[in-house]
Amino acid sequence: MARIRNRRKPVAEMNVVPYIDVMLVLLVIFMVTAPMLNQGVKVDLPQVSSDVLPQDNDAQILTISIKADKTYYWNVGTEVDTETQQETAVSLEELVQAARAIVSQNRSQGKQIQVFVRGDKTVDYGAVMAVMGGLQQADVGNVGLITEAP
């Protein structure tokens, strides 16, 4: 009696179910951790419609933030960074001294620096103008103001 062998053809399909499971687990992990990554100084910016300021890609950017309680924060980087803070100043004089040091350090290295100021919408106009006057004393000639789009 001859045996009949049941030969199965190999399945040439890729089983994607494990990949979908891994993707869904990663999606849940990112959805849970993303809200925890928000850091920075909470500043309510005034909402106005304005054109985007031009940026020089080779220049360092100094972003100065003024909170509602008139505390000053700044960040130096290659792009406008409104989320993180590197340093803080209690008074306007400390901010002016720090800005003067940052500007002179970049000029001694032959780098240009762009300065942007972002003030909370509840901060009075005088506080923002005092910062701009202090930046003028620190030999900063060009200052941009950051707002939020409406």
C-alpha positions as a Markdown table, in Angstrom:
| # | Residue | x | y | z |
|---|---|---|---|---|
| 1 | Met | 0.0 | 0.0 | 0.0 |
| 2 | Ala | 1.4 | 3.3 | -1.0 |
| 3 | Arg | 1.4 | 6.1 | 1.4 |
| 4 | Ile | -0.1 | 9.4 | 0.3 |
| 5 | Arg | 1.9 | 12.2 | 1.7 |
| 6 | Asn | 0.0 | 15.4 | 2.3 |
| 7 | Arg | 2.4 | 18.1 | 1.2 |
| 8 | Arg | 1.5 | 21.6 | 2.0 |
| 9 | Lys | 2.8 | 24.5 | 0.1 |
| 10 | Pro | 4.8 | 27.0 | 2.1 |
| 11 | Val | 2.9 | 30.2 | 2.9 |
| 12 | Ala | 4.5 | 33.1 | 1.2 |
| 13 | Glu | 2.5 | 35.8 | 3.1 |
| 14 | Met | 4.0 | 38.0 | 5.7 |
| 15 | Asn | 2.3 | 37.9 | 9.1 |
| 16 | Val | 1.8 | 41.6 | 10.0 |
| 17 | Val | -0.2 | 41.1 | 13.1 |
| 18 | Pro | 2.8 | 41.3 | 15.5 |
| 19 | Tyr | 3.9 | 44.5 | 13.8 |
| 20 | Ile | 0.5 | 46.0 | 14.3 |
| 21 | Asp | 0.5 | 45.1 | 18.0 |
| 22 | Val | 4.0 | 46.7 | 18.5 |
| 23 | Met | 2.9 | 49.8 | 16.6 |
| 24 | Leu | -0.2 | 50.2 | 18.8 |
| 25 | Val | 1.8 | 49.8 | 22.0 |
| 26 | Leu | 4.2 | 52.4 | 20.8 |
| 27 | Leu | 1.4 | 54.7 | 19.9 |
| 28 | Val | -0.1 | 54.4 | 23.4 |
| 29 | Ile | 3.3 | 55.1 | 25.0 |
| 30 | Phe | 3.8 | 58.2 | 22.9 |
| 31 | Met | 0.3 | 59.5 | 23.6 |
| 32 | Val | 0.8 | 59.1 | 27.3 |
| 33 | Thr | 4.3 | 60.6 | 27.5 |
| 34 | Ala | 3.8 | 63.5 | 25.0 |
| 35 | Pro | 1.8 | 65.8 | 27.4 |
| 36 | Met | 4.5 | 65.3 | 30.1 |
| 37 | Leu | 7.3 | 66.7 | 27.8 |
| 38 | Asn | 5.9 | 70.3 | 27.8 |
| 39 | Gln | 8.4 | 72.4 | 29.6 |
| 40 | Gly | 9.2 | 76.1 | 29.7 |
| 41 | Val | 7.9 | 79.4 | 31.0 |
| 42 | Lys | 4.1 | 80.0 | 30.7 |
| 43 | Val | 3.7 | 83.3 | 29.0 |
| 44 | Asp | 0.3 | 84.5 | 27.6 |
| 45 | Leu | 1.3 | 86.3 | 24.4 |
| 46 | Pro | -0.8 | 89.0 | 22.8 |
| 47 | Gln | -2.6 | 87.8 | 19.7 |
| 48 | Val | -2.0 | 89.9 | 16.6 |
| 49 | Ser | -1.7 | 89.2 | 12.9 |
| 50 | Ser | 1.7 | 90.0 | 11.7 |
| 51 | Asp | 4.3 | 88.9 | 9.2 |
| 52 | Val | 7.0 | 86.4 | 10.1 |
| 53 | Leu | 10.3 | 88.0 | 10.9 |
| 54 | Pro | 13.2 | 86.9 | 8.7 |
| 55 | Gln | 15.8 | 84.8 | 10.4 |
| 56 | Asp | 19.5 | 84.4 | 9.5 |
| 57 | Asn | 20.4 | 80.7 | 9.7 |
| 58 | Asp | 24.0 | 81.5 | 10.6 |
| 59 | Ala | 23.1 | 83.8 | 13.5 |
| 60 | Gln | 22.7 | 82.8 | 17.2 |
| 61 | Ile | 19.2 | 83.7 | 18.5 |
| 62 | Leu | 18.7 | 85.2 | 22.0 |
| 63 | Thr | 15.0 | 84.8 | 23.1 |
| 64 | Ile | 14.0 | 86.9 | 26.1 |
| 65 | Ser | 10.7 | 86.2 | 27.9 |
| 66 | Ile | 9.0 | 88.6 | 30.3 |
| 67 | Lys | 6.4 | 86.9 | 32.6 |
| 68 | Ala | 3.4 | 88.6 | 34.2 |
| 69 | Asp | 5.3 | 89.1 | 37.5 |
| 70 | Lys | 8.1 | 90.9 | 35.6 |
| 71 | Thr | 10.7 | 88.1 | 35.9 |
| 72 | Tyr | 13.0 | 87.7 | 33.0 |
| 73 | Tyr | 14.1 | 84.5 | 31.3 |
| 74 | Trp | 16.3 | 84.0 | 28.3 |
| 75 | Asn | 17.5 | 81.2 | 26.0 |
| 76 | Val | 20.4 | 81.3 | 23.4 |
| 77 | Gly | 20.2 | 78.9 | 20.5 |
| 78 | Thr | 20.1 | 78.4 | 16.8 |
| 79 | Glu | 16.4 | 79.0 | 16.5 |
| 80 | Val | 13.6 | 80.8 | 18.4 |
| 81 | Asp | 13.0 | 78.6 | 21.4 |
| 82 | Thr | 9.9 | 79.6 | 23.5 |
| 83 | Glu | 9.6 | 76.3 | 25.4 |
| 84 | Thr | 12.8 | 76.1 | 27.4 |
| 85 | Gln | 14.7 | 78.5 | 29.6 |
| 86 | Gln | 18.4 | 78.5 | 30.2 |
| 87 | Glu | 18.8 | 81.4 | 32.6 |
| 88 | Thr | 16.7 | 83.6 | 34.7 |
| 89 | Ala | 17.2 | 87.2 | 36.0 |
| 90 | Val | 15.5 | 88.9 | 39.0 |
| 91 | Ser | 16.1 | 92.4 | 37.8 |
| 92 | Leu | 16.4 | 94.3 | 34.6 |
| 93 | Glu | 20.1 | 95.2 | 35.4 |
| 94 | Glu | 21.0 | 91.5 | 35.6 |
| 95 | Leu | 19.3 | 90.9 | 32.2 |
| 96 | Val | 21.1 | 93.8 | 30.6 |
| 97 | Gln | 24.5 | 92.5 | 32.0 |
| 98 | Ala | 23.7 | 89.0 | 30.7 |
| 99 | Ala | 22.7 | 90.3 | 27.3 |
| 100 | Arg | 25.8 | 92.4 | 27.1 |
| 101 | Ala | 28.0 | 89.4 | 27.9 |
| 102 | Ile | 26.2 | 87.2 | 25.3 |
| 103 | Val | 26.4 | 89.8 | 22.6 |
| 104 | Ser | 30.1 | 90.6 | 23.2 |
| 105 | Gln | 31.0 | 86.8 | 23.3 |
| 106 | Asn | 29.3 | 86.2 | 20.0 |
| 107 | Arg | 30.9 | 89.2 | 18.4 |
| 108 | Ser | 34.3 | 88.2 | 19.6 |
| 109 | Gln | 33.7 | 84.8 | 17.9 |
| 110 | Gly | 32.6 | 86.6 | 14.7 |
| 111 | Lys | 29.0 | 85.4 | 15.0 |
| 112 | Gln | 25.9 | 87.5 | 14.5 |
| 113 | Ile | 23.1 | 87.5 | 17.1 |
| 114 | Gln | 19.4 | 88.1 | 16.7 |
| 115 | Val | 17.3 | 89.2 | 19.7 |
| 116 | Phe | 13.6 | 88.5 | 20.1 |
| 117 | Val | 11.5 | 89.6 | 23.0 |
| 118 | Arg | 8.3 | 88.0 | 24.1 |
| 119 | Gly | 6.2 | 89.5 | 26.8 |
| 120 | Asp | 3.1 | 88.3 | 28.6 |
| 121 | Lys | 0.0 | 90.1 | 27.6 |
| 122 | Thr | -0.7 | 91.3 | 31.1 |
| 123 | Val | 2.8 | 92.9 | 31.4 |
| 124 | Asp | 2.6 | 96.7 | 31.1 |
| 125 | Tyr | 4.1 | 98.4 | 28.1 |
| 126 | Gly | 6.7 | 100.1 | 30.2 |
| 127 | Ala | 8.3 | 96.8 | 31.3 |
| 128 | Val | 8.7 | 95.7 | 27.7 |
| 129 | Met | 10.1 | 99.1 | 26.7 |
| 130 | Ala | 12.5 | 99.0 | 29.7 |
| 131 | Val | 13.8 | 95.7 | 28.4 |
| 132 | Met | 14.2 | 97.1 | 24.9 |
| 133 | Gly | 16.0 | 100.2 | 26.3 |
| 134 | Gly | 18.3 | 97.9 | 28.3 |
| 135 | Leu | 19.0 | 95.9 | 25.2 |
| 136 | Gln | 19.9 | 99.1 | 23.4 |
| 137 | Gln | 22.4 | 99.9 | 26.3 |
| 138 | Ala | 23.8 | 96.4 | 25.7 |
| 139 | Asp | 24.6 | 97.4 | 22.1 |
| 140 | Val | 21.8 | 95.4 | 20.5 |
| 141 | Gly | 20.5 | 97.4 | 17.5 |
| 142 | Asn | 17.8 | 95.1 | 16.1 |
| 143 | Val | 15.1 | 93.6 | 18.3 |
| 144 | Gly | 12.1 | 91.5 | 17.2 |
| 145 | Leu | 8.9 | 91.1 | 19.2 |
| 146 | Ile | 7.2 | 87.7 | 19.3 |
| 147 | Thr | 3.4 | 87.4 | 19.3 |
| 148 | Glu | 0.9 | 84.6 | 18.8 |
| 149 | Ala | -1.4 | 84.4 | 15.8 |
| 150 | Pro | -5.0 | 84.9 | 16.6 |
